[in-house]
Amino acid sequence: MAYEVKLNTFEGPLDLLLHLIDKAEVDIYDIPITLITEQYMNYLYIMQEFQLDIASEFLVMAATLLEIKSKLLLPRKEEPAFQPMLDLEEEYDPRMELVERLLEYKKFKSLADELKHREIGRSKIFTRTPEDLTAYMSIVEENPVADVTLYDLMDALSKVFTKSGNSESKPMSRVHRDEVSVKDRMREVRDLLSMKGTIPFSKLFAESPIKAEIVTTFMAILEMMRKHEIVCEQNALFDDILISLSKGGAHRG
């Protein structure tokens, strides 16, 4: 039976586009459509590779990006050497409709965050005399991913896939080995962390990893994160993700 993991982190295609634009540090009014489209399609490829459910709106946005890209590649209309001032017209930019949608989405997302912040603040207000509520406080579990988001894990995985693709293009003899299950790979990662303490994400793979090894390792990491066995941290933007055992993680089976 296939091992499936479903992650409902993406709020929608516009949310993913805003992340890509912020990450690339570009002006939202001047989107490098070729770069953004390539990164967007790369995310869809990874989601499909892991058999994640891709909502139809993600595919519609992919088609929209490709349409905009094709329009930008069309030759522009040549303007005559002399043209009266009254006949001047601004050239239509096919990206503007998408920009307007992104700005509107960003505005509503900001308002939603503000309302959520007010809701949290309001929930802390009581009309009765404060009492000792220590006995009713729930235990807050340690965040297993610290400051690392799913986008960061996708970026790290994309680099490993790229490395795997480059190695497979070279002529070599391939030796088949028995497939390693996710449970076995979790045990291997746990033993490796017990010996070395902290390991970069990229060091979990061989020099020329095959696709089965990449998929199994990533599934094992996700499952260990879900069980709060490991902690993932990233010291700076685009740095390698550091993985270490959480408190008590080494004693779990």
Rosetta constraint file for C-alpha pairs under 8 A:
AtomPair CA 4 CA 50 HARMONIC 7.57 0.50
AtomPair CA 4 CA 51 HARMONIC 7.15 0.50
AtomPair CA 4 CA 52 HARMONIC 7.92 0.50
AtomPair CA 5 CA 50 HARMONIC 7.68 0.50
AtomPair CA 5 CA 52 HARMONIC 7.10 0.50
AtomPair CA 5 CA 219 HARMONIC 7.46 0.50
AtomPair CA 6 CA 52 HARMONIC 5.69 0.50
AtomPair CA 6 CA 53 HARMONIC 7.19 0.50
AtomPair CA 7 CA 52 HARMONIC 7.32 0.50
AtomPair CA 9 CA 150 HARMONIC 7.38 0.50
AtomPair CA 10 CA 15 HARMONIC 6.94 0.50
AtomPair CA 10 CA 16 HARMONIC 6.78 0.50
AtomPair CA 11 CA 15 HARMONIC 5.96 0.50
AtomPair CA 11 CA 16 HARMONIC 7.76 0.50
AtomPair CA 12 CA 16 HARMONIC 6.55 0.50
AtomPair CA 12 CA 57 HARMONIC 7.36 0.50
AtomPair CA 12 CA 58 HARMONIC 6.97 0.50
AtomPair CA 13 CA 17 HARMONIC 6.18 0.50
AtomPair CA 13 CA 57 HARMONIC 6.68 0.50
AtomPair CA 13 CA 58 HARMONIC 5.16 0.50
AtomPair CA 13 CA 61 HARMONIC 6.44 0.50
AtomPair CA 14 CA 18 HARMONIC 6.15 0.50
AtomPair CA 14 CA 102 HARMONIC 6.35 0.50
AtomPair CA 14 CA 105 HARMONIC 7.18 0.50
AtomPair CA 15 CA 19 HARMONIC 6.34 0.50
AtomPair CA 16 CA 20 HARMONIC 6.31 0.50
AtomPair CA 16 CA 40 HARMONIC 7.77 0.50
AtomPair CA 17 CA 21 HARMONIC 6.16 0.50
AtomPair CA 17 CA 36 HARMONIC 7.59 0.50
AtomPair CA 17 CA 40 HARMONIC 7.34 0.50
AtomPair CA 18 CA 22 HARMONIC 6.05 0.50
AtomPair CA 18 CA 102 HARMONIC 7.23 0.50
AtomPair CA 18 CA 106 HARMONIC 7.97 0.50
AtomPair CA 19 CA 23 HARMONIC 5.99 0.50
AtomPair CA 20 CA 24 HARMONIC 6.11 0.50
AtomPair CA 20 CA 36 HARMONIC 6.66 0.50
AtomPair CA 20 CA 39 HARMONIC 7.50 0.50
AtomPair CA 20 CA 40 HARMONIC 7.75 0.50
AtomPair CA 21 CA 25 HARMONIC 6.12 0.50
AtomPair CA 21 CA 26 HARMONIC 5.99 0.50
AtomPair CA 21 CA 27 HARMONIC 7.73 0.50
AtomPair CA 21 CA 28 HARMONIC 6.88 0.50
AtomPair CA 21 CA 31 HARMONIC 7.52 0.50
AtomPair CA 21 CA 36 HARMONIC 7.26 0.50
AtomPair CA 22 CA 26 HARMONIC 6.80 0.50
AtomPair CA 26 CA 30 HARMONIC 7.30 0.50
AtomPair CA 26 CA 31 HARMONIC 6.72 0.50
AtomPair CA 26 CA 32 HARMONIC 7.81 0.50
AtomPair CA 27 CA 31 HARMONIC 6.33 0.50
AtomPair CA 28 CA 99 HARMONIC 6.74 0.50
AtomPair CA 29 CA 96 HARMONIC 7.67 0.50
AtomPair CA 29 CA 99 HARMONIC 6.41 0.50
AtomPair CA 31 CA 36 HARMONIC 7.60 0.50
AtomPair CA 31 CA 95 HARMONIC 7.61 0.50
AtomPair CA 32 CA 36 HARMONIC 6.23 0.50
AtomPair CA 33 CA 37 HARMONIC 5.79 0.50
AtomPair CA 33 CA 65 HARMONIC 7.30 0.50
AtomPair CA 33 CA 68 HARMONIC 7.64 0.50
AtomPair CA 33 CA 69 HARMONIC 6.22 0.50
AtomPair CA 34 CA 38 HARMONIC 6.19 0.50
AtomPair CA 34 CA 69 HARMONIC 6.47 0.50
AtomPair CA 35 CA 39 HARMONIC 6.33 0.50
AtomPair CA 36 CA 40 HARMONIC 6.00 0.50
AtomPair CA 37 CA 41 HARMONIC 6.10 0.50
AtomPair CA 37 CA 62 HARMONIC 7.47 0.50
AtomPair CA 37 CA 65 HARMONIC 6.00 0.50
AtomPair CA 37 CA 66 HARMONIC 7.08 0.50
AtomPair CA 37 CA 69 HARMONIC 7.99 0.50
AtomPair CA 38 CA 42 HARMONIC 6.18 0.50
AtomPair CA 39 CA 43 HARMONIC 6.44 0.50
AtomPair CA 40 CA 44 HARMONIC 6.55 0.50
AtomPair CA 40 CA 62 HARMONIC 7.38 0.50
AtomPair CA 41 CA 45 HARMONIC 6.17 0.50
AtomPair CA 41 CA 62 HARMONIC 6.97 0.50
AtomPair CA 42 CA 46 HARMONIC 6.35 0.50
AtomPair CA 42 CA 158 HARMONIC 7.84 0.50
AtomPair CA 43 CA 47 HARMONIC 6.21 0.50
AtomPair CA 43 CA 154 HARMONIC 7.37 0.50
AtomPair CA 44 CA 48 HARMONIC 6.08 0.50
AtomPair CA 44 CA 54 HARMONIC 7.69 0.50
AtomPair CA 45 CA 49 HARMONIC 5.99 0.50
AtomPair CA 46 CA 50 HARMONIC 6.42 0.50
AtomPair CA 46 CA 154 HARMONIC 7.62 0.50
AtomPair CA 46 CA 158 HARMONIC 7.59 0.50
AtomPair CA 47 CA 51 HARMONIC 6.32 0.50
AtomPair CA 47 CA 52 HARMONIC 5.19 0.50
AtomPair CA 47 CA 53 HARMONIC 7.57 0.50
AtomPair CA 47 CA 54 HARMONIC 7.15 0.50
AtomPair CA 48 CA 52 HARMONIC 5.83 0.50
AtomPair CA 48 CA 53 HARMONIC 7.70 0.50
AtomPair CA 48 CA 54 HARMONIC 7.40 0.50
AtomPair CA 50 CA 215 HARMONIC 7.49 0.50
AtomPair CA 54 CA 58 HARMONIC 6.70 0.50
AtomPair CA 54 CA 59 HARMONIC 7.68 0.50
AtomPair CA 55 CA 59 HARMONIC 7.19 0.50
AtomPair CA 56 CA 60 HARMONIC 6.30 0.50
AtomPair CA 57 CA 61 HARMONIC 6.11 0.50
AtomPair CA 58 CA 62 HARMONIC 6.29 0.50
AtomPair CA 59 CA 63 HARMONIC 6.34 0.50
AtomPair CA 60 CA 64 HARMONIC 6.24 0.50
AtomPair CA 61 CA 65 HARMONIC 6.16 0.50
AtomPair CA 62 CA 66 HARMONIC 6.29 0.50
AtomPair CA 63 CA 67 HARMONIC 6.14 0.50
AtomPair CA 64 CA 68 HARMONIC 6.24 0.50
AtomPair CA 65 CA 69 HARMONIC 6.09 0.50
AtomPair CA 66 CA 70 HARMONIC 6.15 0.50
AtomPair CA 67 CA 71 HARMONIC 6.29 0.50
AtomPair CA 68 CA 72 HARMONIC 6.29 0.50
AtomPair CA 68 CA 94 HARMONIC 5.85 0.50
AtomPair CA 68 CA 95 HARMONIC 6.44 0.50
AtomPair CA 69 CA 73 HARMONIC 6.44 0.50
AtomPair CA 70 CA 74 HARMONIC 6.63 0.50
AtomPair CA 71 CA 94 HARMONIC 6.92 0.50
AtomPair CA 72 CA 94 HARMONIC 7.26 0.50
AtomPair CA 79 CA 83 HARMONIC 8.00 0.50
AtomPair CA 83 CA 87 HARMONIC 6.85 0.50
AtomPair CA 83 CA 88 HARMONIC 7.29 0.50
AtomPair CA 84 CA 88 HARMONIC 7.00 0.50
AtomPair CA 95 CA 99 HARMONIC 6.19 0.50
AtomPair CA 96 CA 100 HARMONIC 6.13 0.50
AtomPair CA 97 CA 101 HARMONIC 6.41 0.50
AtomPair CA 98 CA 102 HARMONIC 6.19 0.50
AtomPair CA 99 CA 103 HARMONIC 6.14 0.50
AtomPair CA 100 CA 104 HARMONIC 6.14 0.50
AtomPair CA 101 CA 105 HARMONIC 6.05 0.50
AtomPair CA 102 CA 106 HARMONIC 5.96 0.50
AtomPair CA 103 CA 107 HARMONIC 6.13 0.50
AtomPair CA 104 CA 108 HARMONIC 6.35 0.50
AtomPair CA 105 CA 109 HARMONIC 5.98 0.50
AtomPair CA 106 CA 110 HARMONIC 6.09 0.50
AtomPair CA 107 CA 111 HARMONIC 6.30 0.50
AtomPair CA 108 CA 112 HARMONIC 6.04 0.50
AtomPair CA 109 CA 113 HARMONIC 6.23 0.50
AtomPair CA 110 CA 114 HARMONIC 6.24 0.50
AtomPair CA 111 CA 115 HARMONIC 6.17 0.50
AtomPair CA 112 CA 116 HARMONIC 6.08 0.50
AtomPair CA 113 CA 117 HARMONIC 6.09 0.50
AtomPair CA 114 CA 118 HARMONIC 6.25 0.50
AtomPair CA 115 CA 119 HARMONIC 6.06 0.50
AtomPair CA 116 CA 120 HARMONIC 6.21 0.50
AtomPair CA 117 CA 121 HARMONIC 6.23 0.50
AtomPair CA 118 CA 122 HARMONIC 5.92 0.50
AtomPair CA 119 CA 123 HARMONIC 6.05 0.50
AtomPair CA 120 CA 124 HARMONIC 6.76 0.50
AtomPair CA 121 CA 125 HARMONIC 7.21 0.50
AtomPair CA 126 CA 130 HARMONIC 7.78 0.50
AtomPair CA 133 CA 137 HARMONIC 6.55 0.50
AtomPair CA 142 CA 228 HARMONIC 7.63 0.50
AtomPair CA 143 CA 228 HARMONIC 7.64 0.50
AtomPair CA 143 CA 231 HARMONIC 7.54 0.50
AtomPair CA 144 CA 225 HARMONIC 5.74 0.50
AtomPair CA 144 CA 226 HARMONIC 7.77 0.50
AtomPair CA 144 CA 228 HARMONIC 5.33 0.50
AtomPair CA 144 CA 229 HARMONIC 7.43 0.50
AtomPair CA 144 CA 230 HARMONIC 5.96 0.50
AtomPair CA 144 CA 231 HARMONIC 4.46 0.50
AtomPair CA 144 CA 232 HARMONIC 6.44 0.50
AtomPair CA 144 CA 246 HARMONIC 7.37 0.50
AtomPair CA 145 CA 149 HARMONIC 7.16 0.50
AtomPair CA 145 CA 225 HARMONIC 7.05 0.50
AtomPair CA 145 CA 230 HARMONIC 7.93 0.50
AtomPair CA 145 CA 231 HARMONIC 5.34 0.50
AtomPair CA 145 CA 232 HARMONIC 4.60 0.50
AtomPair CA 145 CA 233 HARMONIC 6.53 0.50
AtomPair CA 146 CA 231 HARMONIC 6.74 0.50
AtomPair CA 146 CA 232 HARMONIC 6.09 0.50
AtomPair CA 146 CA 233 HARMONIC 5.75 0.50
AtomPair CA 147 CA 232 HARMONIC 7.72 0.50
AtomPair CA 147 CA 233 HARMONIC 5.98 0.50
AtomPair CA 147 CA 234 HARMONIC 6.70 0.50
AtomPair CA 148 CA 152 HARMONIC 6.09 0.50
AtomPair CA 148 CA 153 HARMONIC 7.40 0.50
AtomPair CA 148 CA 232 HARMONIC 6.32 0.50
AtomPair CA 148 CA 233 HARMONIC 5.73 0.50
AtomPair CA 148 CA 234 HARMONIC 6.18 0.50
AtomPair CA 148 CA 241 HARMONIC 7.77 0.50
AtomPair CA 149 CA 153 HARMONIC 6.65 0.50
AtomPair CA 150 CA 154 HARMONIC 6.15 0.50
AtomPair CA 151 CA 155 HARMONIC 6.22 0.50
AtomPair CA 152 CA 156 HARMONIC 6.32 0.50
AtomPair CA 152 CA 241 HARMONIC 7.99 0.50
AtomPair CA 153 CA 157 HARMONIC 6.11 0.50
AtomPair CA 153 CA 241 HARMONIC 7.80 0.50
AtomPair CA 154 CA 158 HARMONIC 6.02 0.50
AtomPair CA 155 CA 159 HARMONIC 6.47 0.50
AtomPair CA 156 CA 160 HARMONIC 6.62 0.50
AtomPair CA 156 CA 201 HARMONIC 7.39 0.50
AtomPair CA 156 CA 202 HARMONIC 7.45 0.50
AtomPair CA 156 CA 240 HARMONIC 7.29 0.50
AtomPair CA 156 CA 241 HARMONIC 7.47 0.50
AtomPair CA 157 CA 161 HARMONIC 6.26 0.50
AtomPair CA 157 CA 218 HARMONIC 7.79 0.50
AtomPair CA 158 CA 162 HARMONIC 6.15 0.50
AtomPair CA 159 CA 163 HARMONIC 6.20 0.50
AtomPair CA 160 CA 164 HARMONIC 6.11 0.50
AtomPair CA 160 CA 202 HARMONIC 7.09 0.50
AtomPair CA 160 CA 209 HARMONIC 7.96 0.50
AtomPair CA 160 CA 214 HARMONIC 7.47 0.50
AtomPair CA 161 CA 165 HARMONIC 6.07 0.50
AtomPair CA 161 CA 211 HARMONIC 7.48 0.50
AtomPair CA 161 CA 214 HARMONIC 7.59 0.50
AtomPair CA 162 CA 166 HARMONIC 6.27 0.50
AtomPair CA 163 CA 167 HARMONIC 6.37 0.50
AtomPair CA 163 CA 208 HARMONIC 7.13 0.50
AtomPair CA 163 CA 209 HARMONIC 7.87 0.50
AtomPair CA 164 CA 168 HARMONIC 6.22 0.50
AtomPair CA 164 CA 208 HARMONIC 5.83 0.50
AtomPair CA 164 CA 209 HARMONIC 5.54 0.50
AtomPair CA 164 CA 210 HARMONIC 6.16 0.50
AtomPair CA 164 CA 211 HARMONIC 7.10 0.50
AtomPair CA 165 CA 169 HARMONIC 6.47 0.50
AtomPair CA 166 CA 170 HARMONIC 7.22 0.50
AtomPair CA 167 CA 208 HARMONIC 5.82 0.50
AtomPair CA 179 CA 212 HARMONIC 7.88 0.50
AtomPair CA 180 CA 184 HARMONIC 6.21 0.50
AtomPair CA 180 CA 185 HARMONIC 6.49 0.50
AtomPair CA 180 CA 213 HARMONIC 7.92 0.50
AtomPair CA 180 CA 216 HARMONIC 7.45 0.50
AtomPair CA 181 CA 185 HARMONIC 6.20 0.50
AtomPair CA 181 CA 216 HARMONIC 6.97 0.50
AtomPair CA 182 CA 186 HARMONIC 6.09 0.50
AtomPair CA 182 CA 216 HARMONIC 5.59 0.50
AtomPair CA 182 CA 217 HARMONIC 7.17 0.50
AtomPair CA 182 CA 219 HARMONIC 6.54 0.50
AtomPair CA 182 CA 220 HARMONIC 5.35 0.50
AtomPair CA 183 CA 187 HARMONIC 6.43 0.50
AtomPair CA 183 CA 220 HARMONIC 7.06 0.50
AtomPair CA 184 CA 188 HARMONIC 6.34 0.50
AtomPair CA 185 CA 189 HARMONIC 6.17 0.50
AtomPair CA 185 CA 216 HARMONIC 7.01 0.50
AtomPair CA 185 CA 217 HARMONIC 6.33 0.50
AtomPair CA 185 CA 220 HARMONIC 6.20 0.50
AtomPair CA 186 CA 190 HARMONIC 6.03 0.50
AtomPair CA 186 CA 217 HARMONIC 7.74 0.50
AtomPair CA 186 CA 220 HARMONIC 5.14 0.50
AtomPair CA 186 CA 221 HARMONIC 7.26 0.50
AtomPair CA 186 CA 224 HARMONIC 7.18 0.50
AtomPair CA 187 CA 191 HARMONIC 6.15 0.50
AtomPair CA 187 CA 253 HARMONIC 7.87 0.50
AtomPair CA 188 CA 192 HARMONIC 6.15 0.50
AtomPair CA 189 CA 193 HARMONIC 6.14 0.50
AtomPair CA 189 CA 204 HARMONIC 7.73 0.50
AtomPair CA 190 CA 194 HARMONIC 6.16 0.50
AtomPair CA 190 CA 245 HARMONIC 7.64 0.50
AtomPair CA 190 CA 250 HARMONIC 6.88 0.50
AtomPair CA 191 CA 195 HARMONIC 6.42 0.50
AtomPair CA 192 CA 196 HARMONIC 6.19 0.50
AtomPair CA 192 CA 197 HARMONIC 7.89 0.50
AtomPair CA 193 CA 197 HARMONIC 4.88 0.50
AtomPair CA 193 CA 198 HARMONIC 6.11 0.50
AtomPair CA 193 CA 199 HARMONIC 6.80 0.50
AtomPair CA 193 CA 244 HARMONIC 6.18 0.50
AtomPair CA 193 CA 245 HARMONIC 6.45 0.50
AtomPair CA 194 CA 245 HARMONIC 7.46 0.50
AtomPair CA 194 CA 250 HARMONIC 6.52 0.50
AtomPair CA 197 CA 244 HARMONIC 5.92 0.50
AtomPair CA 197 CA 245 HARMONIC 7.13 0.50
AtomPair CA 198 CA 242 HARMONIC 6.46 0.50
AtomPair CA 198 CA 243 HARMONIC 5.57 0.50
AtomPair CA 198 CA 244 HARMONIC 4.56 0.50
AtomPair CA 198 CA 245 HARMONIC 7.63 0.50
AtomPair CA 199 CA 203 HARMONIC 6.67 0.50
AtomPair CA 199 CA 204 HARMONIC 7.54 0.50
AtomPair CA 199 CA 242 HARMONIC 5.71 0.50
AtomPair CA 199 CA 243 HARMONIC 5.33 0.50
AtomPair CA 199 CA 244 HARMONIC 6.55 0.50
AtomPair CA 200 CA 204 HARMONIC 7.24 0.50
AtomPair CA 200 CA 240 HARMONIC 6.05 0.50
AtomPair CA 200 CA 241 HARMONIC 5.66 0.50
AtomPair CA 200 CA 242 HARMONIC 4.48 0.50
AtomPair CA 200 CA 243 HARMONIC 6.07 0.50
AtomPair CA 201 CA 240 HARMONIC 6.47 0.50
AtomPair CA 201 CA 241 HARMONIC 5.36 0.50
AtomPair CA 201 CA 242 HARMONIC 5.99 0.50
AtomPair CA 201 CA 243 HARMONIC 6.50 0.50
AtomPair CA 202 CA 240 HARMONIC 7.11 0.50
AtomPair CA 202 CA 241 HARMONIC 7.94 0.50
AtomPair CA 204 CA 217 HARMONIC 7.73 0.50
AtomPair CA 205 CA 209 HARMONIC 6.05 0.50
AtomPair CA 205 CA 213 HARMONIC 7.63 0.50
AtomPair CA 205 CA 214 HARMONIC 7.19 0.50
AtomPair CA 209 CA 213 HARMONIC 6.28 0.50
AtomPair CA 209 CA 214 HARMONIC 6.64 0.50
AtomPair CA 210 CA 214 HARMONIC 6.45 0.50
AtomPair CA 211 CA 215 HARMONIC 6.18 0.50
AtomPair CA 212 CA 216 HARMONIC 6.07 0.50
AtomPair CA 213 CA 217 HARMONIC 6.02 0.50
AtomPair CA 214 CA 218 HARMONIC 6.16 0.50
AtomPair CA 215 CA 219 HARMONIC 6.16 0.50
AtomPair CA 216 CA 220 HARMONIC 6.18 0.50
AtomPair CA 217 CA 221 HARMONIC 6.25 0.50
AtomPair CA 218 CA 222 HARMONIC 6.28 0.50
AtomPair CA 219 CA 223 HARMONIC 6.22 0.50
AtomPair CA 220 CA 224 HARMONIC 6.15 0.50
AtomPair CA 221 CA 225 HARMONIC 6.14 0.50
AtomPair CA 222 CA 226 HARMONIC 6.20 0.50
AtomPair CA 223 CA 227 HARMONIC 6.31 0.50
AtomPair CA 224 CA 228 HARMONIC 6.14 0.50
AtomPair CA 224 CA 229 HARMONIC 5.20 0.50
AtomPair CA 224 CA 230 HARMONIC 6.09 0.50
AtomPair CA 225 CA 229 HARMONIC 6.03 0.50
AtomPair CA 225 CA 230 HARMONIC 5.67 0.50
AtomPair CA 225 CA 231 HARMONIC 7.12 0.50
AtomPair CA 228 CA 246 HARMONIC 6.90 0.50
AtomPair CA 228 CA 249 HARMONIC 7.42 0.50
AtomPair CA 229 CA 245 HARMONIC 5.95 0.50
AtomPair CA 229 CA 246 HARMONIC 5.42 0.50
AtomPair CA 229 CA 247 HARMONIC 7.78 0.50
AtomPair CA 229 CA 248 HARMONIC 7.53 0.50
AtomPair CA 229 CA 249 HARMONIC 4.42 0.50
AtomPair CA 229 CA 250 HARMONIC 7.57 0.50
AtomPair CA 229 CA 252 HARMONIC 7.48 0.50
AtomPair CA 230 CA 243 HARMONIC 6.66 0.50
AtomPair CA 230 CA 244 HARMONIC 5.50 0.50
AtomPair CA 230 CA 245 HARMONIC 4.26 0.50
AtomPair CA 230 CA 246 HARMONIC 4.74 0.50
AtomPair CA 230 CA 249 HARMONIC 6.56 0.50
AtomPair CA 231 CA 243 HARMONIC 5.77 0.50
AtomPair CA 231 CA 244 HARMONIC 5.38 0.50
AtomPair CA 231 CA 245 HARMONIC 5.99 0.50
AtomPair CA 231 CA 246 HARMONIC 5.54 0.50
AtomPair CA 232 CA 241 HARMONIC 6.47 0.50
AtomPair CA 232 CA 242 HARMONIC 5.61 0.50
AtomPair CA 232 CA 243 HARMONIC 4.70 0.50
AtomPair CA 232 CA 244 HARMONIC 6.70 0.50
AtomPair CA 233 CA 241 HARMONIC 5.74 0.50
AtomPair CA 233 CA 242 HARMONIC 5.19 0.50
AtomPair CA 233 CA 243 HARMONIC 6.64 0.50
AtomPair CA 234 CA 239 HARMONIC 6.25 0.50
AtomPair CA 234 CA 240 HARMONIC 6.62 0.50
AtomPair CA 234 CA 241 HARMONIC 4.94 0.50
AtomPair CA 234 CA 242 HARMONIC 6.16 0.50
AtomPair CA 235 CA 239 HARMONIC 6.62 0.50
AtomPair CA 235 CA 241 HARMONIC 7.94 0.50
AtomPair CA 245 CA 249 HARMONIC 5.36 0.50
AtomPair CA 245 CA 250 HARMONIC 6.53 0.50
AtomPair CA 246 CA 250 HARMONIC 7.76 0.50
AtomPair CA 248 CA 252 HARMONIC 7.14 0.50
